[in-house]
Amino acid sequence: MATATVSLTPPRDPNTLSNYNNWICTHTTANFEILFEQKKLIGNVIHKFTSTTNAESKEIILDSNHVDIGAIQVDGNPANWELLPPAAPYGTALKINLDQPVKLNDTVEVNISVQTTEKCTALQWLTPAQTSNKKHPYMFSQCQAIHARSIFPCQDTPDVKCTFDFNITSPLPVIASGLPVRNSSGAPQPGSNALYQFHQKVPIPSYLFALASGDITEAAIGPRSVVATSPDKLRECQWELEADTDKFINVIEKIIYPYAWGEYNVLILPPSFPYGGMENPVFTFATPSIISKDRENVDVIAHELAHSWSGNLVTSASWEHFWLNEGWTVYLERRILAAIHGEKYRHFSSIIGWKSLTDSVEHYGKDHEFTKLVPSLKGVDPDDAFSSIPYEKGFNFLFHLENLVGKEKFDHFIPYYFTKYKGKSVDSYEFKATVLEFFQSDPKASKLVQDLDWDTWFYTPGLPPKPHFDTSLVDVVYGLANKWKSLPGSSFKPQASDIQGLTANQIVVFLEQVLQFEKPLAADLSKLMGEVYGLAKSENIEVSNLYLQVGLKAGDESVIQPTTELLGKIGRMKFVRPLFRTLQKVNRPVAIETFEKYKDFYHPICRGMVEKDLFGKKDA
């Protein structure tokens, strides 16, 4: 983040229309009423801006997109304002004219009356029928990457961070990305509203602004953690998370430094949430697909917790440097898992990640801009570039650095980096400079990092060099996959004991191997696999979605109906997009019919991405 005495010229973030190189928002107060029947938020936001330019500035330009703006006041007085011409895909900039120029380090307070519209891309409104217990409506936000601007005008860039106050009125319980103010009025009487207040004292970027409201209740999952979800799902969610959450926190605090956000809580959202998790501070928003009744998918929580340091405290300056959020978080997630399950498990998880990386590169093409660690996103919607590449290519770069200088030395670098940039935003060039600076006192390590081909890592598309991974936990499933590959024609007879003792994640790797067969399984063999191994009835969606893809590729028509049913139950893009892509290759009319049937169930971000997958580039 720019400090109050520095002017960024030009801004580092190409995906914002704001003039944040002239102004920095230091605090935002969001006052909203949630109107479920009208499917809108209505209220006002108050921004405190500090001038950061030596040249006196007479205008403030903010990001906005499909919001209905009412009156605007500057320091209590009515202000002149205008919407600039639309600049797709970034929305319509709001220009606020000041009566008097403002000097360096002086502040102004801007009060904007605003309400969301039906074109808001950050909010999803669910009918009671779309929730698990079918009793009440539900609303939740998803502002990453550039969707906060569709809730209220703001500097919608990760290069600006500010503190927040939330004053939210709703007839149903509210959760936000701040700590609850305990004198809030609490649960409302039926048919009435209550005020829910939250304060976020740690400066956060706009994409971490988060709200949810619905039939939500809480239960403890650790000494500083609760899980929140629908009452009918509370006990199973509590069981899934209570064994590991505090272990994860204790491990990562030893790797970096103590947790900075007070509480670490998890909100399990309705199934149309488009991501595995969203690292909103204080309350991680998570998909119900992690509730697999076997505690095998809680790695997502290790990931979102790690974001409390990488992404939330130390933030990528723009979406072009997104790997600094996600690559670091995957790296830290796997360090947590290694501390709990052993180093072999870190390598096992990395092998799964490598498969995801190769799939993404194959999807885009090995020369595509989006397969670079640091892509150019000028004029691009960052959502279009969303894939496993910043996650896994970023992880592999950090893993390469660890192996290059040695794990012990790299372990000293980790807290140094997260201390130096705590509360700030950082780009890849600052990261490089920090690595070179940290190791300069060690001649051997210094030469290694100076000789590293940084530009190749940053700017070369396609796959990076593949590291040497410990394959001991995958060799058994590779062997099983090879037996299936030998069918028909070999003496191998599949039986349930083949997978006895395997974890769900090992079965995931097995199915990923089967999906990579040059010649897909025959339909009868795919059906046999599902029956003998019980995959067709698995409650672990990580397993079941891959089995359905195997069946679709095999031409097993018996999996088409379960595929369409699953697509109507889950909105997580990790599953929805590959299933639609595979289904349309097998039966495009059914894929289109299924999408039309369930498109209103999906979050706007997911719906837009599937439309692009099925129909090519079009307005989402």
ZAMARGU-4260 file (C-alpha; in steps of 0.2 Angstrom, whole numbers, plus 5000, padded with zeros to 4 digits):
<rodrens>
0) 5000/5000/5000 | 5006/5018/4996 | 5010/5028/5012 | 5003/5045/5015 | 5018/5053/5008
5) 5021/5043/4993 | 5013/5046/4976 | 5012/5031/4964 | 5014/5037/4947 | 5007/5028/4937
10) 4997/5016/4949 | 5003/4998/4950 | 4985/4991/4947 | 4979/4991/4929 | 4962/4984/4935
15) 4955/5000/4944 | 4949/5016/4937 | 4952/5026/4954 | 4965/5039/4955 | 4972/5031/4971
20) 4989/5038/4967 | 4982/5054/4972 | 4972/5049/4987 | 4972/5034/4999 | 4956/5029/5009
25) 4961/5026/5027 | 4944/5021/5034 | 4927/5016/5028 | 4911/5015/5037 | 4897/5005/5029
30) 4879/5008/5034 | 4868/4996/5025 | 4850/4989/5027 | 4848/4972/5019 | 4831/4971/5010
35) 4828/4953/5006 | 4812/4955/4996 | 4820/4968/4985 | 4836/4959/4984 | 4847/4975/4987
40) 4857/4984/5000 | 4852/5002/5004 | 4862/5014/5014 | 4878/5024/5013 | 4897/5023/5014
45) 4908/5036/5022 | 4926/5036/5016 | 4940/5045/5024 | 4953/5050/5011 | 4971/5057/5013
50) 4979/5067/4999 | 4995/5058/4994 | 5001/5070/4980 | 5011/5086/4981 | 5001/5093/4967
55) 4985/5100/4975 | 4970/5088/4970 | 4953/5094/4966 | 4945/5077/4961 | 4942/5060/4968
60) 4939/5046/4956 | 4932/5030/4963 | 4927/5013/4955 | 4909/5009/4953 | 4899/4996/4943
65) 4880/4995/4942 | 4877/5004/4958 | 4863/5017/4961 | 4871/5033/4968 | 4861/5046/4977
70) 4868/5061/4986 | 4886/5064/4989 | 4893/5075/5003 | 4911/5080/5005 | 4915/5086/5023
75) 4896/5088/5026 | 4893/5099/5011 | 4884/5093/4995 | 4896/5089/4981 | 4896/5089/4962
80) 4899/5072/4955 | 4897/5063/4938 | 4899/5046/4931 | 4912/5044/4918 | 4909/5034/4902
85) 4909/5015/4905 | 4926/5006/4903 | 4922/4988/4902 | 4926/4977/4911 | 4930/4989/4925
90) 4913/4998/4927 | 4909/5016/4927 | 4921/5028/4937 | 4913/5040/4949 | 4921/5057/4948
95) 4918/5068/4963 | 4923/5087/4961 | 4930/5096/4976 | 4926/5114/4979 | 4944/5118/4986
100) 4960/5109/4982 | 4967/5098/4995 | 4986/5099/5000 | 4997/5084/5004 | 4992/5074/5019
105) 4976/5084/5022 | 4960/5073/5023 | 4942/5074/5017 | 4927/5064/5022 | 4916/5058/5008
110) 4898/5052/5011 | 4890/5043/4997 | 4871/5037/4998 | 4870/5021/4988 | 4860/5005/4984
115) 4864/4990/4975 | 4855/4985/4959 | 4850/4968/4951 | 4866/4969/4941 | 4877/4968/4956
120) 4890/4955/4953 | 4896/4954/4972 | 4880/4948/4980 | 4870/4932/4979 | 4852/4931/4985
125) 4845/4914/4989 | 4827/4910/4991 | 4822/4899/5006 | 4821/4884/4994 | 4839/4887/4989
130) 4845/4885/5008 | 4847/4868/5017 | 4833/4870/5029 | 4821/4879/5017 | 4815/4892/5030
135) 4823/4909/5027 | 4831/4919/5013 | 4850/4921/5012 | 4862/4934/5006 | 4881/4933/5004
140) 4895/4943/4996 | 4910/4938/4986 | 4920/4953/4981 | 4936/4946/4975 | 4943/4951/4962
145) 4935/4967/4957 | 4917/4966/4963 | 4917/4977/4979 | 4913/4991/4966 | 4896/4984/4963
150) 4891/4986/4981 | 4898/5004/4984 | 4910/5016/4975 | 4927/5013/4982 | 4946/5012/4978
155) 4943/4994/4972 | 4962/4989/4972 | 4972/4977/4983 | 4985/4991/4983 | 4974/5001/4995
160) 4970/4995/5013 | 4959/5004/5026 | 4950/5000/5042 | 4931/4997/5042 | 4916/4999/5053
165) 4900/4989/5048 | 4883/4995/5054 | 4871/4982/5046 | 4853/4981/5048 | 4844/4965/5044
170) 4829/4954/5050 | 4841/4939/5050 | 4858/4936/5059 | 4873/4945/5050 | 4891/4940/5048
175) 4905/4952/5042 | 4923/4953/5039 | 4926/4962/5056 | 4925/4958/5075 | 4907/4959/5082
180) 4904/4974/5092 | 4897/4965/5107 | 4884/4979/5111 | 4875/4975/5095 | 4856/4973/5097
185) 4857/4955/5094 | 4844/4943/5087 | 4828/4953/5081 | 4810/4949/5085 | 4801/4940/5071
190) 4797/4952/5057 | 4808/4965/5063 | 4826/4972/5060 | 4841/4972/5071 | 4857/4982/5070
195) 4873/4971/5069 | 4890/4980/5071 | 4907/4975/5067 | 4924/4983/5067 | 4940/4979/5057
200) 4955/4987/5065 | 4967/4979/5053 | 4968/4988/5037 | 4961/4977/5023 | 4958/4979/5004
205) 4941/4981/4997 | 4940/4963/4990 | 4940/4957/5008 | 4924/4967/5012 | 4912/4953/5016
210) 4894/4952/5022 | 4882/4937/5024 | 4865/4936/5032 | 4853/4922/5034 | 4847/4908/5046
215) 4864/4907/5054 | 4869/4899/5071 | 4886/4896/5079 | 4896/4883/5088 | 4914/4882/5095
220) 4927/4873/5086 | 4942/4879/5096 | 4947/4892/5110 | 4947/4906/5097 | 4936/4899/5084
225) 4918/4896/5080 | 4909/4888/5065 | 4893/4897/5059 | 4880/4889/5047 | 4862/4884/5046
230) 4855/4876/5062 | 4851/4859/5053 | 4870/4858/5048 | 4878/4864/5063 | 4883/4848/5072
235) 4890/4840/5057 | 4900/4856/5053 | 4906/4857/5070 | 4912/4839/5070 | 4921/4841/5054
240) 4931/4856/5059 | 4934/4855/5078 | 4948/4842/5077 | 4960/4852/5067 | 4956/4871/5067
245) 4966/4875/5082 | 4980/4863/5077 | 4982/4873/5061 | 4983/4890/5070 | 4996/4884/5082
250) 5007/4877/5068 | 5007/4892/5057 | 5010/4904/5072 | 5026/4895/5074 | 5031/4896/5056
255) 5027/4915/5055 | 5021/4925/5070 | 5005/4926/5080 | 4988/4928/5072 | 4983/4946/5071
260) 4964/4946/5068 | 4958/4941/5086 | 4946/4927/5081 | 4947/4914/5067 | 4930/4908/5062
265) 4922/4899/5048 | 4905/4902/5039 | 4899/4887/5030 | 4889/4894/5016 | 4875/4887/5006
270) 4880/4876/4991 | 4880/4889/4977 | 4896/4898/4985 | 4908/4898/4970 | 4924/4894/4978
275) 4932/4882/4990 | 4934/4896/5003 | 4936/4915/5003 | 4948/4921/5016 | 4937/4935/5022
280) 4946/4941/5039 | 4939/4935/5055 | 4926/4924/5046 | 4932/4912/5032 | 4918/4910/5020
285) 4918/4891/5015 | 4909/4879/5003 | 4899/4865/5011 | 4908/4853/5000 | 4922/4852/5013
290) 4909/4844/5025 | 4913/4827/5018 | 4910/4817/5035 | 4927/4810/5035 | 4938/4826/5039
295) 4947/4823/5023 | 4944/4840/5015 | 4948/4851/5029 | 4964/4856/5020 | 4954/4870/5013
300) 4953/4878/5031 | 4972/4876/5032 | 4973/4886/5016 | 4961/4900/5021 | 4969/4901/5038
305) 4986/4904/5030 | 4978/4918/5020 | 4977/4927/5037 | 4996/4931/5034 | 4998/4929/5015
310) 4985/4940/5006 | 4976/4948/5021 | 4991/4955/5030 | 5004/4955/5016 | 4994/4958/5000
315) 4998/4957/4981 | 4998/4975/4974 | 4988/4970/4959 | 4980/4955/4952 | 4995/4953/4940
320) 5005/4948/4956 | 4991/4937/4963 | 5004/4923/4965 | 5010/4932/4980 | 4994/4929/4988
325) 4990/4912/4982 | 5007/4904/4979 | 5012/4909/4997 | 4996/4902/5004 | 4998/4885/4996
330) 5016/4885/5002 | 5010/4889/5020 | 4995/4877/5019 | 5007/4863/5014 | 5019/4867/5028
335) 5004/4866/5040 | 5000/4849/5033 | 5018/4843/5034 | 5019/4848/5053 | 5003/4838/5056
340) 5004/4823/5044 | 5023/4822/5040 | 5034/4828/5026 | 5028/4814/5014 | 5010/4822/5015
345) 5017/4839/5009 | 5024/4831/4994 | 5008/4821/4991 | 4998/4837/4991 | 5011/4845/4980
350) 5009/4831/4967 | 4990/4834/4967 | 4993/4852/4964 | 5005/4848/4950 | 4991/4839/4941
355) 4980/4854/4944 | 4993/4865/4936 | 4996/4854/4921 | 4977/4854/4918 | 4976/4873/4919
360) 4991/4875/4907 | 4983/4863/4895 | 4966/4872/4896 | 4974/4889/4891 | 4988/4883/4880
365) 5006/4882/4885 | 5010/4899/4877 | 4995/4908/4884 | 4998/4925/4894 | 4987/4918/4909
370) 5000/4904/4911 | 5014/4916/4917 | 5017/4918/4935 | 5016/4937/4932 | 5004/4940/4918
375) 4999/4956/4910 | 4980/4960/4914 | 4979/4977/4907 | 4961/4978/4900 | 4957/4961/4906
380) 4944/4955/4919 | 4955/4947/4933 | 4941/4933/4934 | 4945/4928/4917 | 4963/4924/4922
385) 4957/4914/4938 | 4965/4896/4938 | 4976/4885/4948 | 4992/4894/4940 | 4995/4908/4953
390) 4992/4895/4966 | 5003/4880/4960 | 5016/4889/4949 | 5018/4901/4964 | 5020/4887/4976
395) 5033/4878/4965 | 5043/4894/4964 | 5043/4896/4983 | 5047/4877/4984 | 5061/4880/4972
400) 5068/4894/4982 | 5067/4883/4998 | 5077/4869/4990 | 5089/4882/4982 | 5095/4890/4998
405) 5090/4876/5010 | 5074/4874/5021 | 5082/4880/5037 | 5088/4896/5029 | 5071/4898/5020
410) 5062/4896/5037 | 5071/4912/5043 | 5066/4921/5028 | 5048/4918/5030 | 5045/4928/5046
415) 5056/4942/5039 | 5046/4944/5023 | 5029/4944/5032 | 5036/4956/5045 | 5043/4968/5032
420) 5027/4969/5022 | 5014/4967/5036 | 4999/4979/5033 | 5006/4983/5016 | 5004/4978/4997
425) 5019/4971/4988 | 5023/4967/4970 | 5035/4953/4963 | 5049/4965/4960 | 5049/4970/4979
430) 5048/4952/4983 | 5064/4949/4972 | 5073/4963/4980 | 5068/4957/4998 | 5075/4939/4994
435) 5091/4947/4987 | 5093/4958/5002 | 5089/4945/5015 | 5102/4933/5009 | 5116/4945/5005
440) 5125/4942/5021 | 5126/4923/5017 | 5139/4922/5002 | 5133/4905/4996 | 5115/4908/4997
445) 5117/4926/4990 | 5125/4919/4974 | 5112/4906/4972 | 5097/4919/4972 | 5107/4932/4962
450) 5110/4919/4949 | 5092/4913/4948 | 5084/4916/4932 | 5070/4927/4939 | 5063/4933/4923
455) 5061/4916/4917 | 5051/4911/4932 | 5041/4928/4931 | 5037/4929/4913 | 5039/4912/4904
460) 5022/4904/4900 | 5018/4886/4903 | 5024/4874/4916 | 5040/4877/4926 | 5053/4864/4929
465) 5045/4850/4939 | 5053/4847/4956 | 5058/4830/4963 | 5043/4825/4974 | 5043/4811/4986
470) 5030/4799/4978 | 5029/4786/4992 | 5010/4790/4995 | 5006/4790/4977 | 5015/4775/4970
475) 5002/4763/4977 | 4988/4772/4967 | 4999/4774/4952 | 5001/4755/4952 | 4982/4753/4954
480) 4979/4765/4940 | 4991/4755/4929 | 4982/4739/4933 | 4966/4747/4926 | 4975/4753/4911
485) 4979/4735/4907 | 4961/4731/4906 | 4954/4722/4896 | 4967/4709/4892 | 4976/4707/4909
490) 4972/4695/4923 | 4968/4710/4935 | 4951/4707/4944 | 4945/4723/4953 | 4939/4721/4971
495) 4935/4732/4986 | 4951/4727/4994 | 4961/4737/4981 | 4957/4753/4990 | 4957/4747/5008
500) 4967/4759/5019 | 4968/4772/5005 | 4963/4790/5010 | 4950/4800/5000 | 4964/4811/4993
505) 4974/4795/4987 | 4958/4790/4978 | 4957/4807/4970 | 4975/4805/4964 | 4970/4787/4957
510) 4955/4795/4948 | 4966/4809/4941 | 4978/4796/4934 | 4963/4787/4926 | 4957/4803/4918
515) 4974/4805/4910 | 4973/4788/4901 | 4976/4791/4882 | 4962/4779/4879 | 4948/4781/4890
520) 4941/4766/4900 | 4927/4756/4892 | 4910/4761/4898 | 4907/4744/4906 | 4924/4745/4915
525) 4920/4763/4922 | 4904/4757/4928 | 4912/4742/4937 | 4925/4754/4945 | 4911/4764/4953
530) 4901/4748/4959 | 4916/4739/4966 | 4925/4754/4974 | 4909/4762/4980 | 4914/4778/4971
535) 4896/4780/4963 | 4889/4783/4981 | 4904/4793/4988 | 4898/4808/4999 | 4916/4816/4997
540) 4913/4827/4982 | 4932/4828/4978 | 4930/4809/4974 | 4913/4809/4966 | 4915/4823/4954
545) 4931/4814/4947 | 4922/4798/4946 | 4908/4806/4936 | 4921/4814/4924 | 4929/4796/4922
550) 4912/4789/4918 | 4908/4803/4906 | 4924/4801/4896 | 4921/4782/4896 | 4904/4785/4888
555) 4895/4777/4902 | 4877/4785/4900 | 4872/4779/4918 | 4883/4794/4925 | 4874/4808/4915
560) 4860/4809/4927 | 4870/4809/4943 | 4881/4822/4934 | 4866/4834/4931 | 4860/4831/4949
565) 4877/4836/4956 | 4877/4851/4945 | 4861/4856/4953 | 4868/4854/4971 | 4885/4863/4971
570) 4890/4879/4964 | 4909/4878/4968 | 4918/4882/4951 | 4932/4869/4955 | 4918/4855/4951
575) 4905/4864/4941 | 4917/4870/4927 | 4926/4854/4923 | 4910/4844/4924 | 4901/4856/4912
580) 4916/4855/4900 | 4917/4836/4901 | 4898/4834/4899 | 4896/4846/4884 | 4909/4835/4875
585) 4899/4820/4878 | 4881/4827/4876 | 4881/4846/4873 | 4862/4847/4873 | 4861/4840/4890
590) 4875/4851/4896 | 4866/4867/4890 | 4849/4861/4896 | 4857/4858/4913 | 4865/4875/4914
595) 4848/4883/4909 | 4839/4874/4923 | 4852/4878/4936 | 4859/4895/4931 | 4849/4905/4944
600) 4856/4893/4957 | 4874/4898/4953 | 4883/4913/4960 | 4885/4927/4946 | 4904/4924/4945
605) 4901/4906/4942 | 4887/4908/4930 | 4897/4920/4920 | 4912/4909/4919 | 4901/4893/4914
610) 4893/4904/4900 | 4910/4908/4893 | 4915/4889/4894 | 4899/4884/4885 | 4896/4898/4873
615) 4913/4907/4871 | 4916/4925/4875 | 4900/4935/4879 | 4894/4946/4893 | 4893/4937/4909
</rodrens>
